[in-house]
Amino acid sequence: MVYVPGVSAFNPEFEYNGMKWVGIGLDDRSLAATPILTKTGNLKKKIEFIARDSSACDLITQSSREFAEHGEGPSL
């Protein structure tokens, strides 16, 4: 994961107006963002993490916003 609300440094690309997303880096270096359900604070039931990856990751910063420019991140 590249962004976890409440754990990662605040990023307005993943937290907006009470809505929050978890950012997940994929093997092809693309990024998927899945919403956190506001009533329960959980992810959708179809999201299943199968392993923890302890390798270094590229953090999302203001200067690394390619995913947002191509419509692949949460639209704010």
MITI-137640 format. One record per residue (C-alpha): residue in three letters; x, y, z. Coordinates in nm, 3 decimals. Each point is the difference from the previous one (the first is absolute). Example, Ala and Ser with C-alpha at 12.3 -4.5 7.8 and 13.67 -1.06 7.14 Angstrom:
BEGIN
{Ala {1.230 -0.450 0.780}}
{Ser {0.137 0.344 -0.066}}
# end
This chain:
BEGIN
{Met {0.000 0.000 0.000}}
{Val {0.121 0.347 -0.070}}
{Tyr {-0.260 0.190 0.201}}
{Val {-0.200 -0.089 0.310}}
{Pro {-0.216 0.277 0.151}}
{Gly {0.096 0.069 0.360}}
{Val {0.335 -0.176 -0.044}}
{Ser {0.159 0.176 -0.299}}
{Ala {0.071 0.372 -0.005}}
{Phe {-0.319 0.182 -0.106}}
{Asn {-0.050 0.015 -0.376}}
{Pro {-0.307 0.182 -0.140}}
{Glu {0.001 -0.235 -0.301}}
{Phe {-0.115 -0.277 0.238}}
{Glu {-0.206 0.189 0.258}}
{Tyr {-0.263 0.252 -0.096}}
{Asn {-0.318 0.128 0.164}}
{Gly {-0.027 -0.297 0.239}}
{Met {0.072 -0.257 -0.272}}
{Lys {0.320 -0.207 0.013}}
{Trp {0.180 -0.241 -0.233}}
{Val {0.276 -0.256 0.051}}
{Gly {0.270 0.022 -0.266}}
{Ile {0.134 -0.335 -0.122}}
{Gly {0.308 -0.031 -0.221}}
{Leu {-0.029 -0.275 -0.261}}
{Asp {0.274 -0.219 -0.151}}
{Asp {-0.002 0.201 -0.323}}
{Arg {0.076 0.315 0.208}}
{Ser {-0.349 0.139 -0.055}}
{Leu {-0.216 0.108 0.291}}
{Ala {-0.346 -0.112 0.101}}
{Ala {-0.206 0.188 0.256}}
{Thr {-0.286 -0.166 0.184}}
{Pro {-0.245 0.193 0.216}}
{Ile {-0.042 -0.049 0.371}}
{Leu {-0.369 -0.042 0.079}}
{Thr {-0.094 0.305 0.207}}
{Lys {-0.257 -0.170 0.225}}
{Thr {0.219 -0.293 0.107}}
{Gly {0.354 0.121 -0.067}}
{Asn {0.070 -0.327 -0.185}}
{Leu {0.095 -0.080 -0.356}}
{Lys {-0.245 -0.168 -0.237}}
{Lys {-0.038 -0.371 0.071}}
{Lys {0.143 -0.094 -0.341}}
{Ile {0.338 0.155 0.094}}
{Glu {0.227 -0.273 0.132}}
{Phe {0.366 0.044 0.088}}
{Ile {0.187 -0.324 -0.061}}
{Ala {0.346 0.093 0.129}}
{Arg {0.194 0.281 0.159}}
{Asp {0.278 0.141 -0.214}}
{Ser {0.288 0.139 0.202}}
{Ser {0.190 0.138 -0.299}}
{Ala {0.054 0.372 -0.037}}
{Cys {-0.275 0.192 -0.173}}
{Asp {-0.025 0.330 -0.183}}
{Leu {-0.201 0.236 0.215}}
{Ile {-0.261 0.221 -0.163}}
{Thr {0.113 0.361 0.011}}
{Gln {-0.108 0.322 -0.167}}
{Ser {0.274 -0.054 -0.260}}
{Ser {-0.103 -0.359 -0.082}}
{Arg {-0.356 0.053 -0.119}}
{Glu {0.005 -0.181 -0.334}}
{Phe {-0.285 -0.228 0.109}}
{Ala {-0.227 0.297 0.068}}
{Glu {0.078 0.162 -0.334}}
{His {-0.118 -0.312 -0.186}}
{Gly {-0.321 -0.050 0.196}}
{Glu {0.117 -0.307 0.192}}
{Gly {-0.022 0.143 0.349}}
{Pro {-0.291 0.130 0.202}}
{Ser {-0.159 0.296 -0.174}}
{Leu {-0.019 0.297 0.229}}
# end
